Amino acid sequence: MNILGIDISTSNIGMVVADESDNIQEFISIPLSKLVKDKCLFKKLFLFEKIIEKILEKYTIDHVFIEKPLEFFKEGSSMSSTIILLNQFNMLCQYVLYQKKIKYHMVASSTALKCATGTGRKPSYVADKKIWLADFFEKKHPEIELKRKKDGITIHPSVYDPIDAWCQTQCIKSLATLE
């Protein structure tokens, strides 16, 4: 059984294909903002569709989990226009899956985090959830070499989206409660 986890954003999409034993076959970061210079959602959607088609050619996917888009304001980091854009693009990507007759599950990021780590939020002693989650992932999957910045220490931001997608794949453990 193969599981596809997807973290959709208009700037970067993360995807992970894993089996039921959590063996990762694909760890993908699609840098949409670098690949599509004019910010056209349909060009970004076309790239998403091509990647999905390549994955479907290579794997039989039994379950797909998609992180729900941002639905509320985060102080200092989101505007209504951003939330609307993210929701529009997320819906377009869902339509691609629907057209390909792929059943998918929408999962809140806190639910995926709980499925992956056993807790729905970062520990109180942790300053940055993304760094904590990357460290958690790295310990669980040392076979996956995470891209780093030039200093060789700091994890490259493009890695966080596939890690979020990996969290989505962990929801297979709780599938009965999600349906």
Protein Blocks (a to p, Z undefined) as FASTA:
>chain_A
ZZddddddfkbccdddddfkopafbdcdddfklmmmnopaklmmmmmmmmmmmmmmmpcc
fbdcdddddfbdcehiacfklmmmmmmmmmmmmmmmmmnopacddddfklmmmmmnopab
dcfklmblklmmmmmmmmmmmmbccdddfkomaccfklmmmmmmmmmmmmmmmmmmmZZ
